[in-house]
Amino acid sequence: MKYKLLMATVAGVMAAMPALAELTFSSLSYRTGAYASNGIPLADGYADYMTLLNERDGGIGGELTRVIECETAYNTEKGVECYEATKGEGVLVYEPYSTGMTYQLIPKTAADGIALHTGGYGRTSAKNGEVFRNVFNYPANYWDGASGAVNHLLDINGNDIKGKKIALVYHNSAYGKEPIRTLEVLSEKHGYELSLLPVDHPGQEQKSQWLQIRREKPDYVLMWGWGVMNQVAIQEAVNIRFPMENFIGIWWSGSENDVLPAGPKANGYKSLTFHGVGSNFGVLDDIKKYVVDAGKAAGAGDQVGTVLYNRGLYMAVLHSEAARNAQAMTGKSAVSQGDMIKAMEAFEMTEGKMAALGLANFGPSFKVTCQNHGGDGLVGVAQWDAGAGQWSMVSDYKQSDQAVVAKLIAEDSAAYAAENNITPNCN
């Protein structure tokens, strides 16, 4: 794979480069900055899978893959600069791994006719493809996650959480605020009490929030955190002896990085997930053989099988299979940016396809349509086993409360359409 590390400041260099025939993908990475420990495995998983396709298969449908990696340091402004510097390279789809970047890139990619994929994050109402024609957030979104957490609490409480106290500890950003409305509506439906505890970037100072938790004694704590915020929160929970099995993070608060610093006392902590955990997947054996052992890994090769490495790999799978779908739809090996949008909107992931890719039982099946750019809202729960040093699935994938989530998506997407003079359509 032709692999480039591109800084946003060198847009002119990229503009001067000759056009290449490969299928071009982008990695808006953050290997530096406050969130580097999480950004590195995401970027490694994505790049390594694309390298695997080249080394093992000769690319996708006879076309080699090319990944342009641009360092953002998880800074929204830098992310936009990276986009502007690389969009002319024929990038088929952008995956920013940042809700802040996503909000900035939605109008830009729409104007430029380029696909934007925000798997498990971003603007939730982008699930409505009639309004957000080029934006996709399958296989699940934040409101699915909020509902998934409540579903789990219902499951372990005999379907009755009336009167329970639930606290949300959240990153004080667009990302962290995403689940609030959903949790508020669900509190009205199920009768639990909800308290909101914002944590400012980067999240190293949380004493006051956890003193409040100790004082108010919520039955459960949910967390929408990222980076060091997660580590600090789990340690603070340990300090006040909050029961780990009653502490549930969104899928961005459920990596090895988050729990290992607390050692054995993190045992029992839970995390939502929309994909499998662990290293027992055939594709990871292939990556070790064709990429890591061959000295072609994007990083040190020590992240294979970790939660965030698997997630980056999963996004690469979804992007590469969409490109393959575009080839099938057009009958051509070359894929245009417009072809990619059409292919992503006509995309289906089945268990049979996942198994063939070496990812049997990795994630739920889903089908994308114009009306549904976000999948079926299937959310599972994983739990940390500190003794074994690994995550294990403790629930099946269960659909979020669509009566609530779909209504909120319809309302928010309609407001966006009105604000931006968009006529919803599927033409």
Helices and strands as residue ranges (DSSP letters): E 2-7, G 8-10, H 11-16, E 23-29, H 36-57, E 65-71, H 76-86, G 87-89, E 93-94, H 99-112, E 115-117, G 124-127, E 135-136, H 142-156, E 165-171, H 174-177, H 180-190, E 193-199, H 207-216, E 220-224, H 228-239, G 244-246, E 247-249, G 251-253, H 256-259, G 260-266, E 270-273, H 282-287, I 288-292, H 307-330, H 337-345, E 348-349, H 351-356, E 366-367, E 378-385, E 390-393, E 398-399, H 402-419
